[in-house]
Amino acid sequence: MSELQLAVRFQGGAALRSVESSDPYKVAVTGLPICSSKADVEYTADGTLAAAIDAEGRGVVVYTTATGQEQATLSCPNAIAVAFSPRGTFIQTWEKLTDELQQSGGNLRVWDSSTGAFLTGFSQKNFSKDQWPLIQWTHDENISCLAISNGVHLFNGQDMASGVIGKISQDRLTKFAVSPGPAPYKIATFSPEAKDQAASIKLYAYPNLSETISAKSMFRASDVAFLWSPSGAAVLVKTSTDVDATGQSYYGESKLAFMSADGKTEGNVTLGKEGPIHDVAWSPAGREFVVIYGFMPAKATLFDVKCKAVFDFGTGSRNTVAWAPHGRFLVLGGFGNIAGHVEFWDNNKKKQLAAIKAPGTTNWAWSPCSRLFLAATLFPRLRVDNGFRLYKYDGRLVSEEKAPHEMYQLTWRPARPGQYPDRPASPTSAAASSGEAA
């Protein structure tokens, strides 16, 4: 079985470290060295390439992850953000807009990932992490989209330099999200409420961008998170405001709506407890989703695609749901300002496998083989005791490392579909008992 890999970024360097994909799940001490990166190392969706922004000023360096060899270097030494297109054909970078960049094509630039050649650019003055990546491609890279003032421009995804091929016009538009899945490609858009005007959520299907396939208006919605199902058949729309009009919540007010991509179904998801929506996540198959909601102790519920509650995980100190890639296992966790409560569940059997504590966890993720759960303590969220722990799907601690320096990133290398089999829980696996993992 192929090895797992972690991109590790730390004080003074970065490396691609291998992890055994079966017991004893040994983590390589060193790994393949790559350049010290100014920002998180980014992988392609299939895990074959990785990109790092060289802290020494060479630009963005593209590596093959199997060998750590350099494949290409992009001439953008001042880049602060990098992202691959869905198939890894293209890379987009952003850097602060200067007069020189304005005259030479823009500060949001598109590159060929195999050669490092510059392809086209756009001028985008503003940048925020929650809007990145600014350019969104369809999964097959045939179409790409970029927000403009009061709308979205669409391009030939293989040749963005050839110009705009379509446009969505929408006043006050602040966010959009392109669906995964095959054509017809869907685009969800959002305009926040303003004075006496309600917020507007719309769904479009390319190429007919002059008409919506679904639309919804609501008040008390100043921001949005679009959560497309993995197949693109539906989108969950989490709206929020900074202030709760009822005065009940410090976190503001949040709502959850459901919209099918065919425009036939639209409505609110009924939640059985008052309070904020902490997290929402589709299962990898896209046939169900989990919502964590309500004042603490928060409730967690599994819903089907008809928004019917099908399983109640009970209440607990949790604010995070993380599905394992195969959809068999999931974690309900309490991270951030909650003291690291972690519940491991077998969703197929609707059974809790373990309940542990992982205090100080700032970052977390399942391995692509669905057997390991990473819980890390990273700088700058916590400036001391940086490091990580690896837990098996049953809550058993299998590896732990305390960093002697600041650690900035730990990211699993993604895997191609089918690279790792969907394996049930081992009959001999001993579930961890409740309590703090040592």
C-alpha distance (Angstrom), angle and dihedral (degrees) to the residues before:
residue distance angle dihedral
M1 . . .
S2 3.80 . .
E3 3.77 119.9 .
L4 3.76 124.0 -103.2
Q5 3.79 119.0 -126.4
L6 3.79 136.9 -153.4
A7 3.79 125.0 -157.6
V8 3.80 103.1 -141.2
R9 3.79 122.8 -169.2
F10 3.77 118.6 -173.2
Q11 3.78 143.2 156.9
G12 3.79 105.3 -57.3
G13 3.77 101.1 8.2
A14 3.80 154.0 -3.1
A15 3.80 136.6 -118.9
L16 3.80 143.9 179.6
R17 3.80 104.2 -122.5
S18 3.79 123.0 -165.3
V19 3.80 122.9 -132.9
E20 3.80 124.3 -164.3
S21 3.81 111.1 -114.5
S22 3.82 94.0 -144.5
D23 3.79 136.8 41.6
P24 2.99 126.3 -23.0
Y25 3.85 86.9 27.5
K26 3.79 92.7 -152.1
V27 3.82 116.4 -166.2
A28 3.82 117.1 -141.7
V29 3.80 111.9 -114.1
T30 3.81 96.0 -139.4
G31 3.80 116.5 5.1
L32 3.79 131.5 -179.8
P33 3.82 109.5 -26.9
I34 3.80 118.5 -131.6
C35 3.79 131.6 175.4
S36 3.78 120.4 -67.4
S37 3.80 102.1 -97.5
K38 3.80 129.2 -143.8
A39 3.81 90.7 -149.1
D40 3.79 138.9 18.2
V41 3.79 116.7 -53.5
E42 3.81 109.3 -112.4
Y43 3.82 126.7 -146.1
T44 3.77 130.1 -155.4
A45 3.81 114.1 -112.7
D46 3.82 90.8 -103.7
G47 3.81 93.1 45.7
T48 3.81 96.6 -123.2
L49 3.82 96.4 116.8
A50 3.79 136.2 36.7
A51 3.80 129.8 -166.9
A52 3.80 128.3 -153.9
I53 3.82 131.6 -178.6
D54 3.80 103.5 -127.7
A55 3.81 111.3 -125.8
E56 3.83 88.8 -152.3
G57 3.80 91.1 65.0
R58 3.83 102.6 -104.7
G59 3.80 92.0 125.6
V60 3.81 126.8 -122.6
V61 3.80 113.4 -16.5
V62 3.82 119.2 -156.5
Y63 3.81 117.4 -152.0
T64 3.78 134.9 -170.6
T65 3.80 102.9 -124.1
A66 3.81 96.4 -146.8
T67 3.82 93.5 62.3
G68 3.81 106.4 12.2
Q69 3.80 89.5 -124.3
E70 3.80 119.8 149.4
Q71 3.81 112.3 -109.7
A72 3.81 101.0 177.4
T73 3.79 143.7 -13.6
L74 3.79 122.9 -140.0
S75 3.79 115.2 -145.9
C76 3.81 98.6 -127.5
P77 3.82 107.7 109.0
N78 3.81 93.1 169.6
A79 3.81 96.6 53.4
I80 3.80 115.6 132.6
A81 3.84 99.4 179.6
V82 3.80 134.4 37.1
A83 3.82 134.4 -179.9
F84 3.82 137.2 172.2
S85 3.79 125.1 -132.0
P86 3.85 114.7 -113.3
R87 3.82 94.8 -90.0
G88 3.79 95.0 34.8
T89 3.80 94.4 -114.3
F90 3.79 94.3 121.6
I91 3.79 138.6 32.8
Q92 3.79 125.3 -154.4
T93 3.79 122.2 -157.2
W94 3.80 134.0 -174.3
E95 3.77 130.0 -155.8
K96 3.79 134.6 163.6
L97 3.79 112.4 -70.2
T98 3.81 114.7 -108.4
D99 3.80 132.4 175.4
E100 3.80 89.0 -106.7
L101 3.80 93.0 52.6
Q102 3.80 91.0 44.4
Q103 3.79 89.4 57.1
S104 3.81 95.5 42.8
G105 3.80 99.2 52.1
G106 3.79 108.0 -70.4
N107 3.79 142.5 -73.4
L108 3.82 97.0 -89.6
R109 3.79 100.5 73.4
V110 3.80 136.6 -177.5
W111 3.81 121.4 -147.5
D112 3.80 139.5 -176.4
S113 3.81 104.7 -109.3
S114 3.82 94.8 -152.6
T115 3.81 97.8 51.3
G116 3.81 104.6 18.6
A117 3.81 90.4 -125.2
F118 3.81 118.1 155.8
L119 3.81 110.4 -119.5
T120 3.81 109.1 175.1
G121 3.79 143.1 -30.9
F122 3.79 145.0 -152.3
S123 3.78 134.3 -158.5
Q124 3.80 110.5 -114.2
K125 3.80 112.8 164.6
N126 3.79 99.2 -176.9
F127 3.78 127.5 62.8
S128 3.80 133.5 -177.6
K129 3.79 128.7 169.0
D130 3.80 93.7 -130.0
Q131 3.83 90.1 58.8
W132 3.81 95.3 47.2
P133 2.98 128.7 144.6
L134 3.80 92.2 46.8
I135 3.81 94.2 -168.9
Q136 3.81 114.6 60.3
W137 3.81 121.3 -164.8
T138 3.78 128.0 -163.3
H139 3.83 111.2 -109.5
D140 3.83 91.2 -98.7
E141 3.83 91.6 45.7
N142 3.81 91.6 -124.6
I143 3.82 93.4 123.5
S144 3.81 130.4 30.3
C145 3.81 128.8 -169.1
L146 3.80 135.8 -155.8
A147 3.81 127.9 -175.7
I148 3.79 118.2 -122.0
S149 3.80 132.2 176.1
N150 3.81 106.2 -56.2
G151 3.78 96.1 -7.1
V152 3.80 153.3 18.1
H153 3.81 128.5 -86.6
L154 3.81 119.0 -146.0
F155 3.81 124.4 -152.0
N156 3.78 141.1 -177.8
G157 3.79 97.1 -87.5
Q158 3.81 92.2 -144.9
D159 3.81 94.3 49.7
M160 3.80 113.1 24.2
A161 3.80 90.5 165.3
S162 3.82 89.6 69.3
G163 3.81 90.3 74.6
V164 3.78 143.0 -115.3
I165 3.82 117.0 -27.9
G166 3.80 98.8 177.6
K167 3.79 143.3 6.2
I168 3.80 137.9 -152.9
S169 3.80 112.1 -153.8
Q170 3.81 115.9 -155.5
D171 3.79 127.6 151.2
R172 3.82 117.6 -121.9
L173 3.81 92.8 5.0
T174 3.81 110.9 174.0
K175 3.82 104.3 163.8
F176 3.78 141.3 22.9
A177 3.81 135.6 174.7
V178 3.81 129.4 -158.2
S179 3.80 115.4 -141.7
P180 3.79 123.5 -120.8
G181 3.79 118.1 -126.4
P182 3.81 134.7 59.8
A183 3.80 131.1 -44.7
P184 2.94 137.6 -36.3
Y185 3.80 83.7 69.1
K186 3.81 116.0 -146.1
I187 3.79 127.3 -148.6
A188 3.81 123.9 -164.5
T189 3.81 117.6 -156.6
F190 3.80 135.5 -169.9
S191 3.79 135.6 -159.7
P192 3.82 116.2 -178.5
E193 3.77 124.1 -130.2
A194 3.79 115.8 -87.8
K195 3.81 123.9 -168.1
D196 3.80 104.6 -52.8
Q197 3.82 95.2 -9.1
A198 3.80 118.9 100.6
A199 3.78 122.7 -129.7
S200 3.79 113.4 -95.2
I201 3.82 128.3 -142.1
K202 3.80 117.8 -175.9
L203 3.79 138.3 176.6
Y204 3.80 121.9 -149.3
A205 3.80 131.6 -175.3
Y206 3.81 119.7 -148.1
P207 3.02 128.7 -93.4
N208 3.83 94.9 20.5
L209 3.80 97.9 66.8
S210 3.80 97.3 153.3
E211 3.82 92.6 74.1
T212 3.80 132.4 47.4
I213 3.78 122.4 -131.1
S214 3.80 89.7 -154.7
A215 3.79 136.9 4.3
K216 3.79 136.9 -176.1
S217 3.82 132.6 -174.2
M218 3.79 127.0 -161.6
F219 3.77 142.9 159.9
R220 3.80 125.7 -129.5
A221 3.80 92.4 44.0
S222 3.79 117.0 120.8
D223 3.81 98.6 150.9
V224 3.79 137.9 25.6
A225 3.80 143.3 -160.1
F226 3.81 115.8 -158.5
L227 3.82 113.8 -151.8
W228 3.79 110.6 -171.3
S229 3.78 117.6 -164.3
P230 3.84 111.2 -113.4
S231 3.81 91.0 -106.6
G232 3.81 94.2 46.4
A233 3.81 91.5 -121.5
A234 3.82 94.0 124.8
V235 3.78 142.6 4.0
L236 3.79 130.0 -141.3
V237 3.79 112.7 -145.5
K238 3.80 116.8 -154.6
T239 3.81 110.6 -168.8
S240 3.78 124.7 -173.1
T241 3.77 145.6 176.2
D242 3.78 128.9 -155.4
V243 3.79 91.3 -128.1
D244 3.79 127.5 52.4
A245 3.80 106.3 -138.7
T246 3.81 89.7 -151.9
G247 3.81 91.8 55.1
Q248 3.82 91.4 -130.5
S249 3.80 100.3 113.5
Y250 3.79 133.3 55.0
Y251 3.81 87.7 -160.0
G252 3.79 95.5 61.0
E253 3.78 123.2 -121.5
S254 3.80 128.4 -51.5
K255 3.80 136.0 -176.5
L256 3.79 135.4 -173.6
A257 3.79 124.8 -142.3
F258 3.82 132.4 -179.4
M259 3.81 125.8 -143.4
S260 3.80 124.6 178.8
A261 3.79 115.8 -140.0
D262 3.81 91.9 -125.2
G263 3.80 90.8 59.0
K264 3.81 93.8 -122.1
T265 3.81 98.4 109.7
E266 3.80 128.2 45.7
G267 3.78 132.4 152.3
N268 3.78 148.3 106.1
V269 3.79 123.8 -66.5
T270 3.81 107.8 -120.7
L271 3.79 111.5 -130.8
G272 3.79 121.6 -163.6
K273 3.79 100.3 -142.8
E274 3.80 134.3 51.3
G275 3.77 120.1 -117.2
P276 3.80 140.9 63.2
I277 3.80 126.7 -30.9
H278 3.80 104.2 -116.7
D279 3.80 101.0 -176.7
V280 3.81 142.9 -10.9
A281 3.81 127.7 -166.5
W282 3.80 136.2 172.2
S283 3.78 119.3 -135.9
P284 3.83 111.7 -109.8
A285 3.82 89.9 -107.4
G286 3.81 91.3 52.5
R287 3.80 94.8 -131.7
E288 3.82 96.1 112.0
F289 3.79 142.1 11.6
V290 3.80 139.0 -153.9
V291 3.80 125.4 -134.1
I292 3.81 124.5 -165.8
Y293 3.79 109.5 -160.7
G294 3.76 148.1 147.5
F295 3.78 137.7 56.2
M296 3.81 113.8 -49.8
P297 2.93 126.8 -44.0
A298 3.81 81.7 51.5
K299 3.77 124.1 -148.3
A300 3.82 124.2 -128.6
T301 3.80 121.9 -156.6
L302 3.80 134.5 179.5
F303 3.83 114.9 -138.9
D304 3.80 130.8 -170.1
V305 3.82 124.4 -136.1
K306 3.80 89.4 -87.1
C307 3.82 88.0 60.6
K308 3.79 90.4 -112.8
A309 3.81 116.1 146.4
V310 3.82 106.3 -118.5
F311 3.83 102.9 168.6
D312 3.80 136.6 20.2
F313 3.82 116.5 -148.0
G314 3.80 89.9 -169.2
T315 3.79 125.1 -128.8
G316 3.79 131.5 -55.5
S317 3.79 147.9 136.0
R318 3.79 96.4 -66.8
N319 3.79 139.1 125.3
T320 3.80 103.1 167.1
V321 3.80 137.2 68.2
A322 3.81 120.0 -166.8
W323 3.80 121.7 -178.8
A324 3.79 120.1 -154.6
P325 3.85 108.8 -121.4
H326 3.82 94.4 -105.8
G327 3.82 92.5 49.9
R328 3.79 95.2 -125.8
F329 3.81 97.5 104.6
L330 3.79 131.3 36.1
V331 3.77 139.2 178.2
L332 3.79 126.5 -136.8
G333 3.79 105.6 -162.9
G334 3.76 142.5 177.5
F335 3.79 107.2 -144.3
G336 3.79 136.8 156.6
N337 3.79 107.5 25.4
I338 3.82 91.3 8.0
A339 3.79 118.2 82.7
G340 3.79 101.5 -108.2
H341 3.80 103.0 -86.3
V342 3.81 108.9 171.6
E343 3.82 126.3 -172.1
F344 3.82 119.8 -170.3
W345 3.82 114.9 -154.1
D346 3.80 136.5 -173.7
N347 3.79 100.6 -142.1
N348 3.81 94.0 -168.8
K349 3.81 90.6 59.4
K350 3.84 95.2 29.2
K351 3.79 87.3 -129.6
Q352 3.79 131.7 138.3
L353 3.81 109.1 -127.3
A354 3.80 99.5 -173.2
A355 3.78 145.9 -15.4
I356 3.81 117.6 -148.3
K357 3.77 140.6 155.0
A358 3.81 124.1 -114.6
P359 3.81 103.2 177.7
G360 3.80 119.8 -164.7
T361 3.81 93.7 25.4
T362 3.81 110.8 157.7
N363 3.82 100.5 161.8
W364 3.79 131.3 30.0
A365 3.81 140.9 172.0
W366 3.79 143.5 159.9
S367 3.79 119.7 -114.3
P368 3.85 114.9 -113.2
C369 3.82 89.4 -110.6
S370 3.85 89.6 59.7
R371 3.81 91.9 -130.4
L372 3.82 101.0 99.2
F373 3.79 134.4 52.3
L374 3.79 118.5 -158.1
A375 3.80 119.7 -147.6
A376 3.80 113.1 -177.1
T377 3.79 138.2 -179.2
L378 3.79 108.2 -148.6
F379 3.79 140.0 179.0
P380 3.03 131.6 -79.0
R381 3.82 95.8 21.2
L382 3.80 86.3 59.3
R383 3.80 119.2 14.4
V384 3.80 96.6 -163.5
D385 3.81 136.4 49.8
N386 3.81 93.7 26.3
G387 3.79 116.0 179.8
F388 3.79 141.8 90.2
R389 3.78 146.6 -102.7
L390 3.79 128.8 -149.6
Y391 3.79 117.7 -148.4
K392 3.77 127.2 -170.3
Y393 3.83 117.2 -124.1
D394 3.82 88.2 -96.2
G395 3.81 93.6 57.5
R396 3.81 96.4 -100.9
L397 3.81 114.0 144.0
V398 3.83 107.6 -126.3
S399 3.81 103.4 166.3
E400 3.78 138.4 15.3
E401 3.78 133.2 -179.1
K402 3.79 129.5 -177.2
A403 3.79 112.3 -157.8
P404 3.81 118.3 -133.5
H405 3.80 88.2 -150.6
E406 3.78 140.8 29.9
M407 3.81 112.9 -58.7
Y408 3.80 118.3 -156.7
Q409 3.80 107.9 176.1
L410 3.80 143.8 18.8
T411 3.80 114.9 176.6
W412 3.80 129.4 167.1
R413 3.79 116.8 -127.8
P414 3.83 106.8 -115.1
A415 3.79 119.7 -121.3
R416 3.77 134.5 -137.7
P417 3.84 115.1 -103.4
G418 3.79 109.1 -84.7
Q419 3.81 94.6 15.2
Y420 3.80 90.5 118.8
P421 3.83 122.3 35.4
D422 3.79 123.1 -123.0
R423 3.79 102.1 -108.4
P424 3.82 125.3 -173.6
A425 3.78 123.1 -132.4
S426 3.78 112.6 -70.8
P427 3.85 112.8 -106.7
T428 3.81 89.3 -135.6
S429 3.79 95.7 47.5
A430 3.78 111.1 117.2
A431 3.75 113.4 -140.4
A432 3.75 115.3 -129.8
S433 3.74 114.6 -108.2
S434 3.76 121.5 -120.3
G435 3.79 113.3 -85.0
E436 3.77 141.0 71.1
A437 3.78 115.7 -40.7
A438 3.75 113.0 -123.8
